Amino acid sequence: MDRLVKAEAKEVEVMFSKGQKCSSTFKLTNLMHTMSVAVSLTTTNPSLFSINKPFSIIPPLSSSSYTLHLTHPSDHPPLSDPPDAVTVRTTMLPTGKAPADHLRRLFSKPGPHLFRDAVLTISFVGPHVAQFLISQTSQSRNHFTKGISSLHVVKLLEASGCGINDTVLHEAAATNRIDAMEFLVERYGDELDLDSVDGEGRTAIHVAAGEGHVRVIQFCVSMGGNPNLVDWKGWSPLHYAAWGGHVEAVECLLECSNVKGVRDREGRRASCVAAEREESEARRRLLDLLRDQNGWSPLHWAAFKGRIKSVKVLLEHGAEVDTVDDAGYTPLHCAAEAGHLQVALFLLAHGASQANLKSFPRLAANFHSSKITSLHFLSN
């Protein structure tokens, strides 16, 4: 006789949820027509798993259900290589009944009376597992499970009923898992919405831009993703790339989107967001890239609009006070043309040059009519 009981499935699938108590139920059936069978269930990792009925008795041709519990809630699925398992051992029990202590002693003594009927692999499924697998680097994935691939991830999604527009796509974008994204697109085709948003209104392109993952941005755009969308706070992918200091991502987005002048809910362009970064070579490159079609920097715009607080912030973060646009205008020229004398005074106090003001007659007229003689804009 090969075995006394039959397992309903070869695996025990546990629906994993972060920080939650997780469990799974499985069934064993007695194959004996006239004899009761005693059953012993053990796991390869008793510190992680417990079973509600480690010892039991199944009557002839009957079935019994068992529940496997994950002992401690966790933020990550406890994956291992090889995977943990439940071992099913059995023995015939002619009496049909026995106390738990007797069963424990019965299975503690090896011998031909014991059968090893099954080894049930413990597997974790659910969107949180898929997100965890996608978020791992190749090196760390190989550490806990060999050969893990995008196919495994898709199987997890399908087994758990996770929608294809769930945040798995965002997790893949955040961790530069373009292989997983390619597989999802190939697997689901037109059903996949590359512009689906997370709880903050961000698409996968937003997420990739914030991390500087250029290939993911290019892939999403090539598959129909929209790089012009904004999230709940009005940020475009370009805002995220600028905030993160990702020069190549900014260059990529400037080529495939039309959001250079888009303002967020606070009125800031991507160039203003970049200007708030600490002084660095990347910051300088970003500000050059993000100038508008006239070559205006964030400081030009702030001066022209009379936003003295913005001017102050930009200068505090290292903005060049005498930067010039395509026509040779400095921020001081912009403030003068718009009649924002308070801004002009502030720029002068921070070293702005008034050397070229006389070459702009309109500016000279503006300041002459203001009667703010203390500026001496037109003095020799």
C-alpha positions in Angstrom: 0.0 0.0 0.0 1.5 3.4 -1.1 -0.5 5.6 1.2 -3.5 5.7 3.6 -4.7 9.2 2.9 -4.9 11.6 0.0 -4.4 15.3 0.1 -6.9 17.5 -1.8 -4.0 19.6 -3.3 -0.3 19.3 -3.6 0.2 22.8 -2.1 -1.1 24.7 0.9 -1.7 28.2 -0.5 -1.7 31.0 2.1 -3.2 34.3 1.2 -0.7 36.7 2.6 -1.5 40.2 3.8 1.0 42.6 5.4 0.8 42.7 9.2 -2.3 40.4 9.3 -2.9 37.0 10.7 -2.8 34.6 7.8 -4.0 31.0 7.4 -5.1 28.4 4.9 -7.3 25.3 5.1 -6.6 22.0 3.4 -8.3 18.6 3.4 -7.1 15.0 3.8 -9.2 12.0 2.8 -8.9 8.5 4.3 -8.6 5.9 1.4 -9.2 2.9 3.6 -12.7 1.3 3.3 -12.9 -0.3 6.7 -10.0 1.1 8.8 -9.6 4.4 10.6 -6.3 6.2 10.1 -4.3 8.3 12.6 -2.7 11.4 11.1 0.4 13.4 12.2 1.0 16.8 10.6 4.4 18.6 11.1 5.9 21.7 9.4 9.5 22.2 8.4 9.5 25.5 10.4 7.5 25.2 13.7 8.5 28.7 14.8 6.7 30.2 11.8 3.7 27.8 11.4 1.2 26.0 13.5 -1.5 23.5 12.7 -4.9 23.4 14.5 -4.9 19.6 14.6 -1.3 18.2 14.7 -2.7 14.8 15.6 -6.1 13.5 14.4 -8.1 10.4 13.4 -10.0 10.1 10.1 -12.8 7.4 9.9 -12.9 5.1 6.8 -13.5 6.9 3.5 -14.0 10.2 5.3 -12.3 13.5 5.0 -11.0 16.0 7.6 -10.0 19.7 7.2 -7.0 21.3 8.8 -5.9 24.9 9.2 -2.3 26.1 8.8 -1.6 29.4 10.6 1.3 31.8 10.1 2.2 32.3 13.8 3.4 35.9 13.7 2.1 38.7 11.4 4.8 40.1 9.1 5.3 42.9 6.6 7.0 40.5 4.2 6.0 36.9 3.2 8.5 34.4 4.9 9.7 32.9 1.7 12.5 30.3 1.8 14.6 28.2 -0.5 13.6 25.4 -0.5 10.0 26.4 0.5 8.6 25.3 3.8 6.2 22.3 3.8 3.7 20.3 5.8 4.6 16.6 6.2 1.7 14.2 6.4 2.4 10.9 8.2 -0.2 8.2 8.9 -0.7 4.9 10.5 -3.7 2.5 10.7 -5.7 2.6 13.9 -7.8 -0.5 14.2 -9.5 0.7 17.4 -10.8 3.8 15.6 -10.0 6.0 18.6 -7.1 7.0 20.9 -6.2 9.9 23.2 -3.9 12.6 21.9 -1.0 11.4 24.2 -1.3 7.9 22.7 -1.1 9.3 19.1 1.9 11.4 20.0 3.7 8.3 21.3 2.6 6.3 18.3 4.2 8.7 15.9 7.3 9.3 18.0 8.6 5.8 17.4 9.9 5.1 13.9 8.9 1.8 12.2 7.2 0.1 9.3 3.8 1.0 10.8 4.3 4.6 9.8 3.5 5.9 6.3 4.8 9.2 4.8 1.8 10.0 2.6 2.5 13.5 1.4 4.7 16.6 1.6 2.6 19.6 0.9 4.5 22.7 -0.1 3.5 25.9 1.6 3.2 28.8 -0.9 2.2 32.4 -0.3 -0.2 34.1 -2.8 -1.8 37.5 -3.0 -1.0 41.0 -4.3 1.4 41.8 -1.3 3.5 38.8 -2.3 3.6 39.8 -5.9 4.6 43.3 -4.9 7.3 41.9 -2.7 8.7 39.6 -5.4 8.7 42.4 -8.0 10.5 44.8 -5.6 13.4 42.5 -5.0 16.6 42.8 -7.0 17.8 39.8 -9.0 20.4 39.0 -6.3 18.0 39.0 -3.4 15.3 37.1 -5.4 17.8 34.3 -6.1 18.6 34.2 -2.4 15.2 33.0 -1.3 13.9 31.3 -4.5 15.7 30.1 -7.5 14.4 30.9 -11.0 11.8 33.4 -9.8 10.4 35.1 -12.9 7.7 37.4 -14.1 5.7 34.3 -14.8 5.7 33.4 -11.1 4.4 36.9 -10.3 1.6 36.7 -12.8 0.6 33.3 -11.4 0.5 34.9 -7.9 -1.7 37.6 -9.2 -4.1 35.2 -10.9 -4.3 32.9 -8.0 -5.1 35.7 -5.6 -7.6 37.4 -7.9 -5.5 40.6 -7.8 -6.7 43.1 -10.5 -4.2 43.8 -13.2 -4.5 47.5 -12.5 -3.5 47.2 -8.9 -0.3 48.8 -7.6 1.8 45.9 -8.8 2.5 47.9 -12.0 3.6 50.8 -9.8 5.9 48.5 -7.7 7.5 47.3 -10.9 8.1 50.9 -12.1 9.5 51.9 -8.7 12.1 49.1 -8.7 13.0 49.3 -12.4 11.5 45.8 -13.0 10.9 46.4 -16.7 10.9 42.6 -17.3 7.8 42.3 -15.1 6.1 45.2 -16.8 6.8 43.7 -20.2 5.4 40.4 -19.2 2.3 42.0 -17.7 1.7 43.9 -20.9 2.2 40.8 -23.0 0.0 38.7 -20.8 -2.9 41.1 -20.4 -2.6 43.2 -23.6 -5.4 45.8 -24.0 -6.8 45.0 -20.6 -3.8 46.7 -18.9 -4.3 50.4 -18.1 -0.8 51.9 -18.0 -2.4 55.1 -16.7 -4.0 53.5 -13.7 -3.3 55.6 -10.5 -2.3 54.8 -7.0 -3.7 56.4 -3.8 -1.8 59.6 -4.6 -3.0 59.9 -8.2 0.3 58.8 -9.6 0.7 56.7 -12.7 3.6 54.2 -13.2 5.3 56.9 -15.2 5.2 59.3 -12.2 6.7 56.6 -10.0 9.5 55.8 -12.5 10.3 59.5 -13.0 10.6 59.9 -9.2 13.2 57.1 -9.2 15.0 58.1 -12.3 14.2 54.9 -14.2 14.5 56.1 -17.8 13.9 52.8 -19.5 10.7 52.3 -17.6 9.5 55.7 -18.7 10.4 55.0 -22.3 8.6 51.6 -22.1 5.4 53.0 -20.6 5.3 55.8 -23.2 5.9 53.4 -26.1 3.0 51.2 -24.9 0.6 54.2 -24.7 1.2 55.6 -21.3 0.5 59.3 -21.0 3.5 61.3 -19.6 1.3 64.5 -19.4 -1.0 63.4 -16.5 -0.8 65.1 -13.1 -1.4 63.6 -9.7 -3.6 64.9 -6.9 -1.2 67.7 -6.0 -0.8 68.8 -9.6 2.6 67.2 -10.1 3.5 65.8 -13.6 6.2 63.1 -14.0 8.5 66.0 -14.9 8.0 67.5 -11.5 9.0 64.2 -9.9 12.1 63.8 -12.0 13.1 67.4 -11.3 12.6 66.9 -7.6 14.6 63.8 -7.5 17.5 65.4 -9.4 17.3 62.8 -12.2 18.8 64.7 -15.2 18.4 61.8 -17.7 14.8 61.3 -16.7 14.1 65.0 -17.2 15.7 64.9 -20.7 13.6 61.9 -21.5 10.3 63.5 -20.4 11.1 66.7 -22.2 11.3 64.7 -25.4 8.0 62.9 -24.9 5.7 65.2 -23.0 4.3 68.7 -23.1 4.4 69.6 -19.4 7.4 71.9 -19.2 5.2 74.9 -18.2 2.6 73.0 -16.1 2.1 74.3 -12.6 1.2 72.3 -9.6 -1.5 73.4 -7.1 1.0 75.8 -5.5 1.8 77.4 -8.8 5.2 75.8 -9.2 6.7 74.6 -12.5 9.1 71.6 -12.6 11.9 74.2 -12.9 10.9 75.7 -9.5 10.9 72.3 -7.9 14.4 71.7 -9.3 15.5 75.1 -8.0 14.6 74.1 -4.5 17.2 71.3 -4.5 20.6 71.7 -2.8 23.3 73.3 -5.0 24.9 70.7 -7.2 26.0 70.0 -10.8 22.8 68.0 -11.3 20.7 71.0 -10.1 22.5 73.4 -12.5 21.9 71.0 -15.4 18.3 70.6 -14.5 17.7 74.4 -14.4 19.3 74.7 -17.8 17.1 72.0 -19.2 13.9 73.3 -17.7 14.2 76.9 -19.0 11.1 77.8 -21.0 11.0 78.5 -24.8 12.4 82.0 -24.2 15.2 80.8 -22.0 13.5 82.0 -18.8 14.7 80.5 -15.6 12.4 80.1 -12.5 14.0 83.3 -11.2 13.0 85.2 -14.3 9.4 84.1 -13.9 9.3 84.9 -10.1 10.7 88.3 -10.7 8.4 89.0 -13.6 5.3 88.0 -11.5 6.5 90.0 -8.5 6.6 87.0 -6.2 9.2 88.2 -3.8 8.9 85.1 -1.5 9.7 82.9 -4.5 12.6 85.1 -5.4 13.9 84.8 -1.9 13.7 81.0 -1.9 15.3 80.7 -5.2 18.2 82.9 -4.3 18.6 81.1 -0.9 18.9 77.8 -2.9 21.6 79.2 -5.1 19.8 80.6 -8.1 22.1 82.7 -10.3 21.0 86.3 -9.8 22.2 87.6 -13.2 21.3 84.6 -15.3 20.2 85.8 -18.8 17.5 84.6 -21.2 17.7 84.3 -25.0 17.2 88.1 -25.4 19.8 89.0 -22.7 17.2 89.8 -20.0 18.2 89.2 -16.4 15.6 88.7 -13.6 16.2 92.3 -12.6 15.2 93.4 -16.1 12.0 91.3 -15.8 11.1 92.9 -12.4 11.8 96.3 -13.9 9.7 95.8 -17.0 6.7 94.5 -14.9 7.1 97.4 -12.4 7.9 95.2 -9.4 10.2 97.6 -7.6 10.3 95.7 -4.3 11.5 92.6 -6.2 14.1 94.8 -8.0 15.4 96.2 -4.8 15.7 92.7 -3.3 17.6 91.5 -6.4 20.0 94.5 -6.2 20.5 93.8 -2.5 21.7 90.3 -3.5 24.2 91.5 -6.1 22.1 91.9 -9.3 24.0 94.0 -11.9 22.3 97.1 -13.3 25.0 97.6 -15.9 22.7 96.8 -18.9 19.5 98.5 -17.8 20.2 101.6 -20.0 20.3 99.4 -23.1 16.5 98.7 -22.5 14.7 102.0 -22.9 11.4 100.6 -21.8 12.9 99.5 -18.5 14.5 102.9 -18.0 11.2 104.6 -18.5 9.5 102.3 -16.0 11.9 103.1 -13.3 12.1 106.8 -14.2 8.4 107.1 -13.8 8.4 105.3 -10.5 10.4 108.1 -8.8 12.3 105.6 -6.7 15.5 107.6 -6.9 17.2 105.5 -4.3 17.7 102.8 -6.8 19.9 105.0 -9.0 19.2 102.6 -11.9 20.1 105.2 -14.5 23.1 106.8 -12.8 26.5 106.7 -14.5 
